[in-house]
Amino acid sequence: MNMNRDEEKILEEYRSLLADEINSPEVQQDKSNFISTHFSADPVVLSGPFLVGLGVCVFGLAMLLNFGLVPKRELAPAQALKAKEQVQLSPVEAVDSRSQVTAVTPLEADEVTVKSVTSRVGPTMVYQKEINNVSITIVWVFPGKGM
Amino acid sequence: MQDPDKDLIAKAQAGSKDAFGKLVTKHYDMAYAVAFGVVNNREDARDVVQDVFIKLFRDFNKFEGRSKFKSWLYRVTVNAAIDRVRRRKPTVPIDGDSRDGADAVLIPLVDTTSDPRDHASRREVQKLVREAVRKLSPDHRAVLALREWGDMSYEEIADILEIEEGTVMSRLHYARKKLAEILTRNKMEQEVR
């Protein structure tokens, strides 16, 4: 497309007008504010390498557990526990009739005195108790005691 | 031809703000120039470009890569800028000598050049150019900006604006002639005064 000298001169001015506008400090400031406000770097948690690392760790741990490489702690059977003294249990009143059901003393009201407990596994205590001819196994767990 | 932004596009489509931020950093100036070429004032150009980038980021998965990112960005920017000009309510020009009043020319009050006469002369020419551009339609402004700033071929401009190449050439020819006429007339008027 042929242009005369005037047209060329005008287009030169036009380009220079756009260049001055783009390079003006206000426009460049707007640009950096906009980018830093809306498109700043991704947080570390969301970045690819972090997620890959986390995935590898979880997978590794799962494999170790699967092949039994991490020692498992199992509860010892109830028979392994020995109480030095006999556990004192207060008797539980028998429930004779339906009408008495509402008046039954709650189970937690039973007094249990444990003077001393030894255990091979540490922070748990297991013993058996008979209530109304039903034998139940009671497991005590002491959080924060060597777990 | 492969898109030079391919890697950044892939990362951005996977949700990386940082990658999209790099695309914005790379293309902001060109998109701004095109928007400014159409709307012809700073505030609208900034709003158009920033709105476009935010919308593009939100819907970035819709970009299928059939055209280059740059062409896609220009298409969205030009359309948003043309739409802005058409929706704009007429305002009263601050310099008082404009007839259509569609765009007010903002002239900085602080002179930072060493030679005030050069600066004044340049300012005057730029003011005339802006006033001349203002008299063109948004469609003509868009073609002019893409060609003169984006340095794009007729084919690329036709693709961006979704018009025929012949239409691009005729609009460009008209825009250049019109600018030359307006500026010549303005110069002559100034000389008479």
Interface residues (C-beta under 8 A of the other chain):
Chain A: M1 M3 N4 D6 E7 I10 L11 E13 Y14 R15 S16 L17 L18 D20 E21 I22 E26 V27 D30 K31 F34 I35 H38 F39 S40 A41 D42 L46
Chain B: G15 S16 K17 D18 F20 G21 V24 T25 Y28 D29 Y32 A33 F36 G37 R42 A45 R46 Q50 F53 I54 F57 V125 Q126 V129 R130 A132 V133 L144 A145 E148 W149 M169 L172 H173 R176 K177 L179 A180 L183 T184
